[in-house]
Amino acid sequence: METSQSPVSTRVNLTKLFLPLANEHIEAGFPSPADDYLDVGIDLNESLIRHPASTFFLTVKGESMTNAGVLSGDLLIVDRSLEAQPGCIVVAILDGSFTLKKLVRRKGILYLEAAHPHYQSINLQHYENVQIWGVAIYAIHKLNRIV
């Protein structure tokens, strides 16, 4: 995700939308008739967003985080209120450009590390202006890209 423009455009009030939720866990092997096990429902805003005033959605562009399960075209949910810790996938601004990488610490030095073998780690000491803009908390992607 590389861009020099701010990803924020406007804020919209969250409303509740309950979708059907099966109250059973699904096995990835043996089929189960799920219609008999529908629960009241789930509000995705309530389930995925803990801090609405500081949560933003971004679209991922690029392949650097594919081995972390973040694919180009995914909808990324980013919470700006969370404190970034080593091990978190973060949205960072490096000298004015946005990027998505995993924050790591090696020998006391912070790096941004890609989850793809063709990308090198980024030593944060090599940049004048570094800002950890937010912590990625969810990546939502289609299972079948042809849909």
C-alpha positions as CSV (number, residue, x, y, z in Angstrom):
1,M,0.0,0.0,0.0
2,E,2.0,3.0,-1.2
3,T,0.4,6.4,-1.5
4,S,1.3,10.0,-0.6
5,Q,-2.3,11.1,-0.1
6,S,-4.2,10.7,3.2
7,P,-6.5,7.7,3.2
8,V,-9.1,9.5,5.1
9,S,-12.0,11.2,3.3
10,T,-15.2,11.4,5.4
11,R,-16.6,9.8,8.6
12,V,-20.0,8.2,8.6
13,N,-22.1,7.3,11.7
14,L,-22.2,3.6,12.3
15,T,-25.6,1.9,12.3
16,K,-26.5,-1.5,13.5
17,L,-27.2,-4.1,10.9
18,F,-27.8,-7.6,12.2
19,L,-26.9,-10.5,9.9
20,P,-27.8,-14.1,10.5
21,L,-25.2,-16.0,12.6
22,A,-25.0,-19.7,13.0
23,N,-24.4,-20.5,16.7
24,E,-22.3,-23.5,15.8
25,H,-18.7,-23.5,14.7
26,I,-18.1,-24.9,11.2
27,E,-15.9,-27.9,10.6
28,A,-13.8,-27.6,7.5
29,G,-14.4,-31.3,6.7
30,F,-17.7,-32.9,7.5
31,P,-20.9,-31.2,6.2
32,S,-23.5,-30.0,8.7
33,P,-27.0,-28.7,8.1
34,A,-26.6,-25.1,9.3
35,D,-30.2,-23.8,8.9
36,D,-31.3,-25.5,12.1
37,Y,-28.6,-23.6,14.1
38,L,-29.2,-19.9,13.2
39,D,-28.8,-17.5,16.1
40,V,-30.1,-14.0,16.6
41,G,-27.5,-12.3,14.4
42,I,-24.3,-10.5,14.4
43,D,-23.5,-6.8,13.8
44,L,-20.2,-6.6,12.0
45,N,-19.6,-3.0,13.1
46,E,-19.9,-4.1,16.7
47,S,-17.9,-7.3,16.2
48,L,-15.0,-5.8,14.2
49,I,-14.8,-2.2,15.4
50,R,-14.0,-1.5,19.1
51,H,-13.1,2.2,18.7
52,P,-15.3,3.7,16.0
53,A,-13.9,7.3,16.3
54,S,-10.4,6.0,15.5
55,T,-11.1,3.2,13.0
56,F,-10.7,3.5,9.3
57,F,-11.0,1.3,6.2
58,L,-8.3,1.2,3.6
59,T,-7.9,-0.8,0.4
60,V,-4.6,-2.7,0.1
61,K,-2.6,-2.4,-3.1
62,G,0.5,-4.5,-3.5
63,E,1.9,-7.9,-2.7
64,S,4.3,-7.3,0.2
65,M,2.0,-8.7,2.9
66,T,0.7,-11.8,1.1
67,N,2.4,-14.3,3.4
68,A,0.6,-12.6,6.4
69,G,-2.7,-13.2,4.7
70,V,-3.2,-9.6,3.5
71,L,-3.8,-9.6,-0.3
72,S,-3.9,-6.9,-2.8
73,G,-7.6,-5.7,-3.0
74,D,-8.3,-6.6,0.6
75,L,-10.3,-4.2,2.8
76,L,-8.1,-3.4,5.8
77,I,-9.6,-2.3,9.1
78,V,-7.1,0.0,10.9
79,D,-7.5,1.2,14.5
80,R,-5.5,4.4,15.2
81,S,-6.1,4.3,18.9
82,L,-4.1,1.1,19.5
83,E,-0.4,1.4,20.5
84,A,1.8,-0.3,17.9
85,Q,3.9,-3.1,19.4
86,P,6.5,-5.2,17.7
87,G,4.7,-8.0,16.0
88,C,1.7,-5.8,14.9
89,I,0.9,-5.2,11.2
90,V,0.9,-1.4,11.0
91,V,0.2,1.4,8.5
92,A,3.2,3.7,8.6
93,I,4.1,7.0,7.0
94,L,7.7,7.1,5.9
95,D,8.8,10.6,4.7
96,G,5.2,11.2,3.5
97,S,4.4,7.9,1.9
98,F,2.1,5.3,3.4
99,T,3.1,1.6,3.6
100,L,1.7,-1.5,5.3
101,K,4.2,-3.8,7.1
102,K,4.9,-5.8,10.2
103,L,6.6,-3.8,13.0
104,V,9.6,-5.7,14.4
105,R,12.5,-5.0,16.7
106,R,16.0,-6.5,16.2
107,K,18.9,-5.6,18.4
108,G,17.0,-2.6,19.7
109,I,16.3,-1.2,16.3
110,L,12.7,-0.9,14.8
111,Y,12.1,-2.2,11.3
112,L,9.1,-2.6,9.0
113,E,9.1,-6.1,7.6
114,A,7.3,-7.3,4.6
115,A,5.6,-10.8,4.6
116,H,6.9,-11.6,1.1
117,P,10.4,-12.9,0.2
118,H,10.9,-10.3,-2.6
119,Y,10.8,-7.3,-0.2
120,Q,13.6,-6.2,2.1
121,S,13.1,-5.0,5.7
122,I,12.9,-1.2,6.2
123,N,15.2,0.2,8.9
124,L,13.2,3.1,10.4
125,Q,16.4,4.9,11.3
126,H,16.9,5.6,7.6
127,Y,13.9,8.0,7.4
128,E,13.6,11.5,8.8
129,N,9.9,11.4,9.3
130,V,8.3,8.2,10.6
131,Q,4.8,7.9,11.9
132,I,3.0,4.8,12.9
133,W,-0.4,5.8,11.6
134,G,-2.4,2.9,12.9
135,V,-2.6,-0.8,13.7
136,A,-4.2,-3.2,11.2
137,I,-6.8,-5.3,13.0
138,Y,-8.6,-7.1,10.2
139,A,-8.1,-7.8,6.5
140,I,-11.3,-8.8,4.6
141,H,-10.9,-10.5,1.3
142,K,-13.0,-12.5,-1.2
143,L,-12.2,-16.2,-1.2
144,N,-13.0,-16.4,-4.9
145,R,-11.6,-13.4,-6.8
146,I,-13.9,-14.2,-9.8
147,V,-17.0,-13.2,-7.8
